[in-house]
Amino acid sequence: MSDKPLEGIKIIDFTHVQAGPACTQLLAWFGADVIKVERPGSGDVTRSQLRDVPGADALYFTMLNSNKRSLTLDTKTPAGKEVLTKLIKESDILVENFGPGALDRMGFTWEHIKELNPGMIVASVKGFSDGHHYEDLKVYENVAQCAGGAASTSGFWDGPPTVSGAALGDSNTGMHLAIGILTALHQRNKTGKGQKVAVSMQDSVLNLCRVKLRDQQRLDKVGYLEEYPQYPHGKFTDVVPRGGNAGGGGQPGWVLKCKGWETDPNAYIYFTIQGHAWAPICKALGKPEWIEDPAYKTAEARQDKIFDIFAFIEEWLSDKTKFEAVDILRKFDIPCSPVLSMKEIAADPSLRASGTIVEVDHKQRGKYLTVGSPIKFSDLKVEITGSPLLGEHTDEVLAQLGYNAEQIKEMHAARAV
């Protein structure tokens, strides 16, 4: 019995850049045979974007395409179409993030794919859902964040909408699509029938912004949002405002300076004042008198002086590094975290030990760091391998499809692969 849950599942990966590759990489980690189909000579555009090693695949590509095989294929040629036809017949899933109608123009409509393989699952990343009035609009990461409500509710109230450094539009959409694929696969195991699965980037961002949609409805009802910094002295309009670093779940929180902030842009902690943690917070800060003081005892009583409280905490933090502060506060079970830089995360021994950050080998680059599986299993060790070179597995895949050495040589000569 295989020790990889998705072993035996073959995926045709027609995706590029980030959203689709993030999806197929996750499935490859769990054992699926992901065949990344790329244009001969150039491949995925991220192979050459933001290069740090001349002539080698960029980190943008390597960090989104580990554990895959690369097949170069020109689907505009008869030979290329024949290869794709054979591949569809033998595969389980096709994932794509082309523009609208690209597969149809290739000659592989949904109806034709179903004829070739009734069990095929065709999964698509879209900018906007089918039928949306912007369905023909080209979408990238920050476009999706703006369309999905994240940007309008991020940043500070006296500044413009702000996009997040997290890939809410791209990788987040890929994770949603992976869930959809696995659901369709489970259903196929029951019915024998494939189906189309689609996830839009706008929808995926909105799914992560549901608490802001919650807040819009609350604002419509009562005209204010009690957990936002604008309450009680500020003004609310009829839309959810930007809340700075306030807690989205209703617990007041803020990013506070620690020792060294003058020279270190990440010498901060995030500190959350949860109701049940108020007494421990007071004890940790040396202010036990606040515990029963009516002016501080409840969240409602504290709200009008919440920034005075944060200023007091910041003064308490002034002689402590972010790590020293968290080590003290966690003993009191107070929700907090150091603001970690990417350099600190890359070197974090806990993340290395858990497999969240891994070092892998690449034939051109040598060793590089990449993300590992964020999902941990009790009975599965996820192994991360380096990304494939362009066309590295072309001959291997063609041979598995039944082509002999002479036929493969002819396709290379004709530049079909």
N, C-alpha and C positions, 0 to 999 in steps of 0.2 A: 504494500500500500504506500502511495506517495506521501511524503511528509509536507508537501506544498499543496494547500487546499485548491488552488486554481490550476494545478498541473493538468495538462490535457485540453485546456481551453486555448484556442488559437484566436488571436486578435489582429486584424488588419488595422494598422495605425496610420491614418491619413491626416494626422493632426500636425500642427506646427506652432511655434512660439511657446505659449505657456499654458493656457487653460486645458486644451486637449492633451498635451504631453504630460501634464501633472496627473491627469486622470489615468492614462494608460501606464504611466510609470508605477502608480500605486498598485495596479492590477498585476504588473510584471513582478513587483516585489513579492506578491503573494503566490507566484508560480505560473501565471499565464505566459504563453509564448507570444510575445508582442513583436510583430513584424512591422517596423517603421518603414513605410513606403515613401521614398524621397526622389526628387527630381535628379536625374543623372548630372553630374558636374557641379551642382550647387547645393542641393539638399535643403534641409530646414534653414531658414534665414538666420536663425540664432547661432548656427555654427560659426558665423563670421561677425556677429554683432558684439561689440564691446570686448574685443580680444585683448588679452593681457600677455599672451605668448604668440608671437608672429608665426603664422602658418599652422597653428594648432586650433582645434575646436575650442570655441569660447566657453567659459564657465556657464554662461547663460544656457548653452545647449547641454553641457555635460551634467548639470545639476537637475535637468528635467527629463533625461532620457537614459538613465541607468537601467541595467537588466534587460535591455531590448536588443533585437537584431535589426540591422539596416539592410533594406533591399532597395536598390535604385531601379526605377521603372518609368518609362515614358509611355503613359497611357494614351497618348495621341496616335501611337503606331499600332498597326494590326497585331504585331507580336506582343506588344505591351498589354493590349486589351485581352489577348488570349491568356497571358499569364495571370492577369487580374481575375478573369473568369474562373480559371482553375483554382485560384486562391480563395475566391468567394465560396466555391463549392466545398472546400475543405475547412473553412473557418467557422467560427461561432459568432464573432462580433466584428463589426466594422465601425470604427470611430472616426469622425471627421469634423473639422471646423472650417470648411470651405465657405466661400460666399454663397448666397442663395442660388440654387440651380446648377452648381458646378458638377455634381455627380450626374445629374441628368444630361448635361452637355457632353460628359464623358461617354454617355451611352449606358449608364448604369442607374436607371431609375429604380425607385422602390419596387415597382411592379416586376421589373426584370430581375432584380436581386432576389425577390421572393420566388421567382420561377427557378432560378439557379439553386437556391437554398432556402426552402420554406422555414427553416429554423433559425435563419440569420437574424441577429439583432443589429440594427443600424442606429448608432448613437451620435447625436449631433450637439455641438456647442453653437449657440446662437447669441447674437447681441441682444435682440429683443424677441419675444415669443412670436410664433406665426400669427399673423392677423393684426399684430400691433401696428399702429400708424407709423412707427419708426423702423419697421422690420427690415428695410433696405439700407439702414444707416450702418456705417462701419463703426465697430466698437473696439476700443482698447481698454486697458485697466482703469485709467482715471475717468474715461467716459462712462464706464459702467458704475463707478462709485458715485458719479454725479447723478446718473439716471436712476440709481437705486435708492437714493435718499441718504447715503452715508456722508457725502460732502457737505450738504446743507446743514447737517446736525453736528459737524465736527469743527473744531477750532474754537476761537474765542469770540464772544459776542460783539466786540468792537473791530473784528477783522473779517476777511472774506471767507467763503466756504473753503474747507481744507480737505485734501485727500489723505488717506492713510498710507503709511509705508508698507502695510500688510497687503498682500495681493487679494483683496476682497472680490475683485472682478474676475481675475484669472484663476489662480489656484483654487480659490473657494468654489468657483463654478466647476472646475475639474473634479473636486471632491463630491459635489452634488451629483455630477454625471456618473461617477463611479458607483454611487449608491443606486442610481437608476438602472445602470447596466446589471448590477448584481440582482436587483429585484426582477428585471426582465428575464434574466438567466434562470432564476428560481421558478418563475412562472412557466418558462419554456420546459423545464423539467417536469412540470405537471401536465402541460397541454401539448408539447411538441411543436408549438408555433412560435416563431420569432415575432418581433414587432419593432417599431421605431420608438426611440427614446430621445427626447430633446430637453436641454436645459439652457435657459437664457441667462446671460450675465446680469442683466437688470434684475431678474427674479431672484438670482442667487444672492446678490447684494442686499436686496430687500428682505430676504429671509433672515439675514444677520442683523437687520435693522428693525426687527419686529417690536422691540421695546420703544422705539421712537414712533412707530405707528400707534402703539398703545398710548404714548404721551400725547399724540395729536388728538386722539379721541377724548382723553381726559381734559386737555386744554379747551376743546370745543365745549365741554360740559360746564367747567367751572371758571375758565378764564385765566388760570395760573397753574404753575407746577411747583409744588412746595419743596421738592428736593433739588431744584435748580438754583444756581447762585443768584439769579435774578429775584428770588423770593426771600424776604418779603418787601424789600425796599425798591427793587427794580421794576421795570415795566415789561409786560408781555404783549406781543402782537397776537395775531390769530394763527401763527405758525410756530412749530416747535423751534425754540432758539438753539443757538450753539451754546454749549454748557462748559466750555473750557475742559478742565480735567475732572469735572464732577462725575460721580458714579452713575452709570446708566441704570443700575438696578434699584435706585432709590436710597442707597446708603451714601451719605456725604463722604467724599474722598477728594484728595488733592495731591499733586506732586510737590514735594517739599525739599528745600535745599539742605544739604548735609555739608560736613567739613570738606573743604576743597572745591566748592562749586565755582569759585572765582576763576579757576584754571581748568577744571574738568567739567565739560558740558553735560556729563552724565552723573555727576555727584549728587544724586537725588534719590529719594524713596517715594513710593506711592503709599499713602496712609489712608486707611478707611475707618471712619467712625461708625461702626455698627451699634445698634441699640443695646444688644446683649453684651457688647464688649466695652460699654462705657465705664463701668467700675474698674475693670483691669487697666483701661487706658489711664484713668485718673491715678491709679496706684503706680503705674509705670512712669508717669510724668511727675510724680511727687505732689499731686494735687488731690489728696483723698477728700478734701472738703467739698469738691465739686460733685461727688457721688450723690449726695442727698440735697444739694442746694437746688431749690426750685427754679433758679435761673438757668440751671444746666442739666437738671435731672432727666428731662425728656428731649427727644429729637426736635419736637416743635419749639420747646423753650430755647434750644441751642441755635436754631436756624438763623436768627437775626444777628448772632455774634459768631457764626461759624468761622469767618475769616480771622477773627480775633483769636479763636481757639487754634486755628492752623498756624497763626503767627507765633503763638506761645510754643507750640510743638516745634516749629522751625528754630526757635531760640534754643530749645532743649537739644536739638540736633546739631547745633553749630560746632560743638567740639567732638562730634562723632562722625566717622566715615559711614557711608551707606551700609556697609557690611556690619560694622559694629552696632549700628542702630537696629538693624533687623535682628541681629543675634540677641539683643536685649528684648525687643518687642515680641519676638516669637515665643519667648518664655511666658508671656502673659496672654498668649493665644490671640494676639491682635493682628487682623488682616493687613499685611503690608508686603512690600517687595522692593529690593533695590532696582533702580532703573539700569538695566544691563545693556552695555554697548555690544555691537556685533563682534568686536574684538574679544570682549570678555566671554561672550557666548561660545565663540569658536574654541576658546581654550578651557571651557568649563569641564572639569573632570567628571562630574555627575552626568552631563549630557553625553560625553564620550562613552562612559561605562554603560549607559542605558541604550546606546545605539541611536540616539536622537541626532547626534552629529557623528559622521563616520568619515574615515580617510580611505580612499580607494585609489587603485592604480589605473592609469590611462596610457595607452600605447604612445601617444604623442606628448602629453603633458607631464607624465610621471604621476606623482601622488597629488591629490587635491582633496579638499574637504567638500562634503555635500551633506544634505539632510538625509536622515534615515527615516524609518517608519515611525510616525507619531502614534500609531496604534500598536499596543503591546499585547502579546498573547501568552498564555500560560504553556501552550503546547506547540508553539511555532517560533522558530528563530528566523527572523527576516534577514537575509544576506543581501547586501548591496554590492553590485559589481559596476565597473566602469561603463560609460556610454560607448556605443559602437562607432567606429569610423564610418565615413560615408561609403555605403555599398559594401561594407565589410562581409556581409553574409549573403550577398546576392547569389553567388554560385551555389552556396549551400541550400538556400531556399528553393532555387530552381531545380536542383537535383532532387530535392524532396517532393517536388511537384511532378517528377517523372521525366524531366528533360535530360538528355544525354550530353556528354562533353562537347560533341560537335555542334549540337543545337545551341548550347549555351555560348559557344564561341561565335556562332553566327549572329546571335542576338547582340553580343558585345560589338561586333563589327558593324552592325546596323544601328548601333547606339540606342537600341530599344531598352537596354538595361545599363 
